[in-house]
Amino acid sequence: MTDALPDRLSLDPRSPFHDADLLQRGVGIVFNGVERTNVEEYCISEGWIRVVAGKSLDRRGNPMTMKLKGKVEPYLMDAPSRAPTID
């Protein structure tokens, strides 16, 4: 297996950016220097993440999300030597 992460990844199985095999390995996100555990989707090149916005649901029953912009640093959790250090 390769340790290369895609530019964009989503937890939603209906998304074209969903990769179940990669998500099963565990992907961690450091956003603006802080490790985030509630990320639904990310894009490295555009510099954003999507996070769940409380308990709100849209009309289809999916959680409402917010887009936050900043520096995105994903890493694989099963490769501890590649995890970034947090100050």
Summary of the structure (lengths in Angstrom):
residues: 87
radius of gyration: 13.2
end to end distance: 29.7
largest distance: 42.5
contacts: 198
relative contact order: 0.25
helix: 10%
strand: 45%
